[in-house]
Amino acid sequence: MDELLKATQEGDAAAQTYLARCYQTGQGVKQDDVEAVRWFRRAAEQNDPAAQCYLGFCYQTGAGVPQEFGQAAKWFREAAEQGDPAAQFNLGVLYETGQGVSQNYAEAVKWYHAAAEQGEPQAQFNLGVFYEIGQVVPQDYEEAVKWYKRAAEQECAPAQCNLGLCYETGRGVKQDVREAVRWFCRAARQGDKTAQHNLGVYYASLEDAEEATSSLPEETEGDATAGKI
């Protein structure tokens, strides 16, 4: 810790960001959001993108500073323009919701796409939604499935649920109920309520089919051979 403190005092931005994270999480020091913000700011002012993103998040959530979406947008943008995928996603959220910036779905999609290309799963999911509903971008179920699948493979539960729905309905992929159930199960294990509901509906339909089959009259040997020559 002494070496870390020395590095922070010497202006090492990475060390300052690390110390800020320690204060944010209470790792090795007493948890202190105000102190975390102080060190994030020092690193952010040196143009460290990770610190800028964290500082934006502090303003977004009101942790250690008064909640101020305009400041959140400012710091997310600083980091996003340096290619930080978390900042790109968070900036996209602000544009989608109109918090701290004028609502602009095209800008939201732009930043979601930038983050999604770098593997950010929540951005991949949000981008998939835009393609599925055809907002700002042309409606494209196959493109939606592509992004849902990338997010789903990273255990993004909403993406797993939506991917299951695509398989269930045959939107963007060949209809495959078995594959739909597989993705519903993965999402349901993470607590996704929609996936849990869809699984319940699926299993209820199986029980109804089984009951309907069991209530049919049994064939007698004569019935089975009736009509045969």
N, C-alpha and C positions, 0 to 999 in steps of 0.2 A: 504493500500500500504506500510506503514511503516513496518508492521509486515512481509510482503512479502519480502521487501528488507533486513530486518534483517535475515530472514531465508536463503536467497540466499547468504549473506555474511558469514553465518555459514556453508555453504557447502551443504545445502539441495538440492539435485538434482531435486526433483519434483518441488520445488519452483523456481529453476533456469530455468527449462523447461517452467514453466508457465509464468515467466517474459519474457522469450524469445518470447513466443507466443504473449504476449502483445505488444512487440516491432514489431513483424512481422505483426500484424494486426492493430496496432494503437489503441488498447483497453486500455484506461486510460493513455496512454503515446503517445508522438509523434512517428509516424511510422518510424522505423529505422532498415533496414535490416542488417546493419553492427553490430549494437548493439544486434540484435536478434542472429546473428551468434556467437557473443562473449559469450552469455549466453548458447546457445545450446552446444557450444564446452565445456564449463566448466562442464555441466551436462553429456555430452557424454563421457568425459574423466573419469567420475565416473561410467561408464558402464550403464547409463540409456538408455534403448532401444528406448523410444519415442524420446529423444533428439538426439540419433544417427540417427534415421530415418529422423527427421527434418533436421539435419545437412547434411545428404546425399542429401536430396531434394534441399537444398540451393546450394550445389555444382552442382547438376544436372541441375538446372535452372539458375545458376549464380546470385542468389539473395544474395547480401551482401558479396560475394566472387567471384573471377574469376571462370567462368564455367570450371569444371574439372571432367570429368566422372570417372577417376580413383579414385579420392577421394570420389566421390558419391558411387561408388561400394564398397569401403572400409567400409564406415559408414553404408551403407545398409546391408552389410554382418554381421557387428558386431551386428546389431539389429535383422536381420533375424535369426541368429543362436540362439538368445534368444527367438525366437518365435513370433516376431512382424509381424503381417500379412501384414501391409502396406509396411514394408521393404522387406518382402519376395516377394511381388508382384513387387515392384520397381526393385529389384535385378533380377527378372525374365525378366523384360522388357530390362534391360541392356544386359543380356545374349542373348535375342532374337534379339536385334538390333546390338550387338557387340560394344556397347559404353562403354569404360572403361575396358572392358574385351574381351577376344577372343570370337567371336560368337559361341554359343553352345546351340542348340535347346533342347538337352536332359537336360541340366542344367536349361534352361528356364522352361521347363515342370515340373521339380522337384520342383522349387520354386513356380510356379503357383499352383501346386497341394497342397503344404504346406499351401499357403495362402487361397486357395479355400476351403480347409477342415475347415478353421476357419471362413468361411463366407464372404471372401472378394469378392465382386461382379465382379469387373473387372478381377480378377484372374480367377473366375469361367467362365466368358465369354471367355477369352483367352484359357483356358484349353479346353472348348467346341470346339473351332475352331480347335485346334490340333487334337482332336478326329474325328471331321467331315472330315477333309482333310486327316487324316492318316499320319501325319508327326511326326516322332520319335516314336509315339505310334501306335498300330494297328488301322486301320479305324474302328470306332464303332459309328454308328449313334445314337444308344440308349444311349450310354454314353455321347455323345455330347448333346443330348436332356436333359439329367439329369442335366448337368451343366448349359446349357442355361436357363432351367426352374428356377434353384436356383438363378441365377443372375437376370432373368427377374422379379421374384417376389420381388426383391429389387430395382425395377425400373431402371435397367440397360438397356437403350434404344437399343443398338446394339444387346443385348441378346434377347430382346423382338422381334426385327425384325427377327433375325435368327430362333428363335423358331417358329414364324409365318411361315417362309419359310419351316420349317420341317413339320408343319401341312399341309401346302398347297401341298407339294410334297409327303407326306407320308414317309419321311425319319426318321426312328427311332421311329415313332408313327403312329397310324392309321390315314389315311388321313381324314382331317376334315376342310373344307374350312371356316366354321363358326368360328372355334377356331383360324384359321390362321388370319382372319379379326380382331378378338378381340385383338390379340397380335400386329398386324400391327397398329391398332388404338392407343393402349397404347404407342407404340414407336413413332408414328407420332405426338402425342400430345406433346412429348418432343423435337420435331424438327428433328427426324431422317429422313433424306432425302430419303433413300432407302425405308423405310416403307411408307412414303408419296407417293412415286412413285408406290409402289405395290398396295396401296389402290386406287390410281387413275386408274390403270389398271383394278382392280377388278370392280370398279363402272362403268368404261367405257364399260366393257364386259356386265354388267347388262343392260345398256342403249341400247347397240347394240341388245341384245336379246329381249328387250322390243319393239324396233323399228321393228325388224324382225317379231315379233308376231303380232304387230298392222297392219302390211302391208299385212297379210294373208287375203284372201277374206272371208267374213262372210258366215257362213253356212246358207242355207235356210232350212226351215222345211222339204222340200222334200229331200234335200241332207242328212239331219240328219237321215232320215228313209230309205234312199236308201239301198237296199241289205238286209233289215231285212225281216224275214219271219213272 
